[in-house]
Amino acid sequence: MPALPPGRRPQPWSYATLLVLLMLGQATSAIPSPLYSLYAAKWDYPPFLTTVIFAAYGAVAVVAILASGPLSDRYGRRPVLLVAILLLLAGLAVFVFAAGPGHLVVARMLNGLGIGAIVVVGGAALLDVSPERAARSGTLTAIAFNVGIAAAALGTAGLAQTGFHPLLLPYLADAFIALVLFVLLLVMREPHPSAGAAPLGIPRPHVPKEIRGRFVFAVIGAGAAWAVLGVCFSLEPSIAAHAAHVDGPFFGGVVIAAVTLAAACAQVVSARHPARTVALVGDTALAVLMLAGVAGFATGNAGVIIVTVALQGGAYGLAFGGSLRHLTAHIPAERRGAVMSMFYLLAYGALITPTLLVGIGATVWSDTVIFPVFSVLAALLCVSAVVVERVLGRRGGQSAVTPASTAEAPRMSEVD
C-alpha cells in the first residue's frame, strides 16, 4: 500500500477520533435498550414488537457491513464515515419525534445502516492511520465497543430512572457527540492511501473448502454468543428486573453494562492466549453459565442475577472473540472479504432469529417459561460448537491446532 506524503498524512488526533467514533456507534445501538419498557408502556405493544424493533437493526446492519467496505476502498474512508454519521443523526431524530412503534423500527434501521458502516470502515481507517499498531487496534476496538455500550446503557437507564426526559435527553447527548465527530472528520485528511484506485464490487459470500471445518466451528460458537447478546439487549433487561422484583429501567441498564464490561475484560485478558483454546473455553463456559443462569434468575436476588449475567458476559467475550480470531488467522488473503461476508451473514442471522423467537414466546407464555427454554437451547448450541471442534481435531482436519492458530490476528468485535 503506498505511503502518503507528509502533507497528506492523517493528523495525530485522527486515531483517537476514530476510536471515539467506534465507541459512539455502539453507544448509539445501546441507548434504546433500557427504554424499550418505557416505549412498550407508552404505546401498549407486546414483547414480540420489541424484538422486531431490535431485529430491524441487525437486518440492515449486515447490508451496511457488506457494502461499506468496498465503497470506502473506492471512494475513501472519510466520505463513507460522514454519511454514516448522518444516518446516525437521522435515526436519532426519528427517535426524538417518534409517535408510535413503527417509528422506532425506522429509527433502528437508520442507525443500523450507520453503525454497520462505522464498524467496518472505522476499523479499516484505524489500520490506515496506524498500520504498525494493528494488533493493539483490535484490542482497543473491542474495548471501545463494550465501553460505549456500557456507558450508554447505564447513562440512559439512570436518566430513565429519574424520569427526567428519558426519551429525549439521551438522544440529544448522543447527537451532540456525533456532530462534534462529524466536524472533526470534515477536517481530517483522508487516511486511505489507495482511495479511488480500487474497483467497486461487493464480495460474494463464500468459504474455501480448506477452512470450512474451522468456519463451521467459528460460526456455531459466535452464533451462540450473538444469540445470547441479542436477547440480552432486547428482552433480558425487563426479564431480569421482573425476576428481581425491581421497578424502573435502571436495573436493566446495569444488566447490559455487566455483560459488556465483563466481555471487554475477558477479551483483553485472553488476547495473548491461543484463539482455539479461548473459543473452546468460552463455548464450554457459556453453555454451563446459561444453564446456571436459570437458577440464578430463579433466586430473585438482584445481586445474584447481576453476577450471573456478568459471568455470562465474560464467557460470551471468550466465545465470540476466540472464535473470530481462530477463523481470521487462517483465511487466505484473497478470500477475506468473501469469508467475512458469509460469517457476518450467519452471525446476524443468529442474532436476529432467536431474538424474534423469544419475543414470540414471551408474547404467548410468561418470561419464567420462555427464558429457561432459550437458555437450554443456547447451551446446546455452545456444546455443539465444542463437539464439532473436537471431532475435527481427532480427524486431523482443518481445525487441528497449527502454529498459525496462535498468531495474532486482527480482532473484530460485536455489532447491536
CORHU-V566308 format. One record per pair of residues at least 6 apart in sequence whose C-alpha atoms are under 8 Angstrom apart, sorted by the first residue. I is the first residue (numbers start at 0). GAP is how many residues later the second one is. Records with the same first field share a line. If there is no record, write none. Layout:
# CORHU-V566308
I = GAP / GAP
This chain:
# CORHU-V566308
0 = 192 / 193
1 = 191 / 192
2 = 190
3 = 189
7 = 181 / 182
8 = 180 / 181 / 182
9 = 119 / 178 / 179 / 180 / 181
10 = 177 / 178
13 = 115 / 174
14 = 111 / 114 / 115
16 = 164 / 167
17 = 104 / 107 / 108
18 = 103 / 107 / 121 / 122 / 125
19 = 124
20 = 97 / 101 / 157 / 160
21 = 96 / 97 / 100 / 101 / 119 / 122 / 123
22 = 121 / 122 / 123 / 124 / 125 / 126
23 = 124 / 150 / 153 / 154
24 = 89 / 90 / 93 / 94 / 120 / 123
25 = 89 / 119 / 120 / 122 / 123 / 389 / 390
26 = 118 / 121 / 122 / 123 / 124 / 125 / 126
27 = 60 / 83 / 121 / 124 / 146
28 = 82 / 83 / 86 / 120 / 387
29 = 119 / 120 / 122 / 123 / 203 / 386
30 = 118 / 121 / 122 / 125 / 139 / 140
32 = 120 / 200 / 201 / 220
33 = 119 / 122 / 123 / 126 / 203 / 215 / 216 / 218 / 219
34 = 121 / 122 / 125 / 131 / 132 / 214
35 = 14 / 198
36 = 201 / 212
38 = 62
39 = 6 / 7 / 10
42 = 57 / 58
44 = 56
45 = 317
46 = 188 / 312 / 313 / 315 / 316
47 = 308 / 310 / 311 / 312 / 313 / 314 / 315
48 = 52 / 310
49 = 184 / 185 / 309
50 = 183 / 184 / 304 / 305 / 308
51 = 53 / 304
52 = 48 / 51 / 52 / 55
53 = 51 / 54 / 180 / 298
54 = 296 / 297 / 300 / 301
55 = 49 / 52 / 53 / 56
56 = 48 / 51 / 52 / 53 / 54 / 55 / 56 / 359
57 = 54 / 290 / 293 / 294 / 358
58 = 50 / 53 / 289 / 293
59 = 49 / 52 / 53
60 = 48 / 51 / 52 / 53 / 54 / 55 / 56
61 = 54 / 282 / 283 / 286
62 = 50 / 53
63 = 48 / 49 / 50 / 52 / 53
64 = 51 / 52 / 54 / 55 / 276
65 = 136 / 137 / 275
66 = 135
67 = 12 / 48 / 49 / 52 / 53
68 = 48 / 51 / 52
69 = 130 / 131 / 132
70 = 9 / 129
71 = 6 / 7 / 8 / 49 / 123
72 = 119 / 121 / 122 / 123 / 124 / 125 / 127
73 = 121 / 122 / 123 / 124 / 125 / 126
74 = 120 / 121
75 = 114 / 115 / 116 / 119 / 120
76 = 44 / 45 / 47 / 48 / 113 / 114 / 115 / 118
77 = 107 / 108 / 110 / 112 / 113
79 = 37 / 41
80 = 36 / 37 / 40 / 41 / 104
81 = 100 / 103 / 104
82 = 31
83 = 29 / 30 / 31 / 33 / 34
84 = 29 / 93 / 97
85 = 28
86 = 23 / 24 / 26 / 27
87 = 22 / 23 / 26 / 27 / 90
88 = 86 / 89
89 = 17 / 20 / 21
90 = 15 / 16 / 17 / 18 / 19 / 20
91 = 15 / 19 / 79 / 80 / 83
92 = 14 / 78
93 = 9 / 10 / 12 / 13
94 = 8 / 9 / 12 / 72 / 76
95 = 71 / 72 / 75
97 = 6
114 = 300
115 = 299
118 = 296
122 = 18
124 = 66 / 67
125 = 11
126 = 6 / 7 / 10
127 = 63 / 64 / 65
128 = 62 / 63
133 = 276
134 = 273 / 274 / 275 / 276
137 = 272 / 273 / 274
138 = 128 / 129 / 132 / 272
140 = 271 / 272
141 = 122 / 125 / 269 / 270 / 271 / 272
142 = 121 / 122 / 125
144 = 268 / 269
145 = 114 / 115 / 117 / 118
146 = 113 / 114 / 117
148 = 107 / 108 / 111
149 = 103 / 106 / 107 / 108 / 110 / 111
150 = 106
152 = 100 / 101 / 103 / 104
153 = 96 / 99 / 100 / 103
154 = 15
155 = 10 / 14 / 97
156 = 92 / 93 / 94 / 95 / 96 / 97
157 = 91 / 92 / 95
158 = 6 / 7 / 11
159 = 6 / 7 / 88 / 89 / 90
160 = 87 / 88 / 89
202 = 134 / 135 / 138
203 = 133 / 134 / 137
204 = 132 / 133 / 134 / 135 / 136 / 137
205 = 132 / 133 / 135 / 136
206 = 8 / 128 / 131 / 132 / 135
207 = 127 / 131
209 = 188
210 = 119 / 120 / 187 / 188
211 = 186
212 = 176 / 179 / 184 / 185 / 186
213 = 112 / 113 / 175 / 184 / 185
214 = 112 / 128
215 = 172
216 = 106 / 168 / 169 / 171 / 172
217 = 105 / 106 / 108 / 109 / 167
218 = 104 / 124 / 127 / 128
219 = 161 / 162 / 164 / 165
220 = 58 / 62 / 98 / 99 / 102 / 160 / 161 / 164
221 = 97 / 98 / 101 / 102 / 125
222 = 123 / 124 / 125 / 127 / 128
223 = 126 / 154 / 155 / 157 / 158
224 = 61 / 91 / 94 / 95
225 = 94 / 121 / 122 / 124 / 125
226 = 123 / 124 / 125 / 126 / 127 / 128 / 151
227 = 88 / 123 / 150
228 = 122
229 = 121 / 122 / 124 / 125 / 186
230 = 123 / 124 / 127
231 = 24
232 = 23 / 183
233 = 121
234 = 124
235 = 16
236 = 12 / 14 / 15 / 16 / 18 / 19
237 = 11 / 14
238 = 128
239 = 11 / 12 / 15 / 57 / 65
240 = 6 / 7 / 8 / 10 / 11
242 = 54 / 55 / 57 / 58
243 = 53 / 56 / 57 / 58 / 61
244 = 55
253 = 52
254 = 51 / 54 / 55
257 = 48 / 51 / 52 / 55
258 = 50 / 51 / 52 / 53 / 54 / 55
259 = 50 / 53
260 = 49 / 52
261 = 48 / 49 / 51 / 52 / 55
262 = 50 / 51 / 52 / 53 / 54 / 55
263 = 50 / 53
264 = 49
265 = 48 / 49 / 51 / 52
266 = 50 / 51 / 54
269 = 8 / 48
271 = 136
272 = 133
273 = 131 / 132 / 133
274 = 46 / 47 / 48 / 50 / 51 / 130 / 131
275 = 46 / 47 / 50 / 125 / 129 / 130
276 = 45
277 = 40 / 41 / 43 / 44 / 45
278 = 39 / 40 / 41 / 42 / 43 / 44 / 47
279 = 39 / 42 / 106
280 = 34 / 37 / 38
281 = 33 / 34 / 35 / 36 / 37 / 38 / 40
282 = 32 / 33 / 35 / 36 / 99 / 100 / 102 / 103
283 = 98 / 99 / 102
284 = 27 / 30
285 = 26 / 29 / 30 / 33 / 93 / 96
286 = 91 / 92 / 93 / 94 / 95 / 96
287 = 91
288 = 19 / 22 / 23
289 = 22 / 85 / 86 / 88 / 89
290 = 81 / 84 / 85 / 88
291 = 16
292 = 12 / 15 / 16 / 82
293 = 77 / 78 / 81
295 = 8 / 9 / 12
296 = 7 / 8
320 = 90 / 91 / 92
323 = 87 / 88
324 = 83 / 84 / 85 / 86
325 = 79
327 = 8 / 81 / 82
328 = 75 / 76 / 78 / 79 / 80
329 = 74 / 75
330 = 8
357 = 12 / 13 / 16
360 = 9
361 = 8
388 = 10
391 = 6 / 7 / 8
392 = 6 / 7 / 8
393 = 6
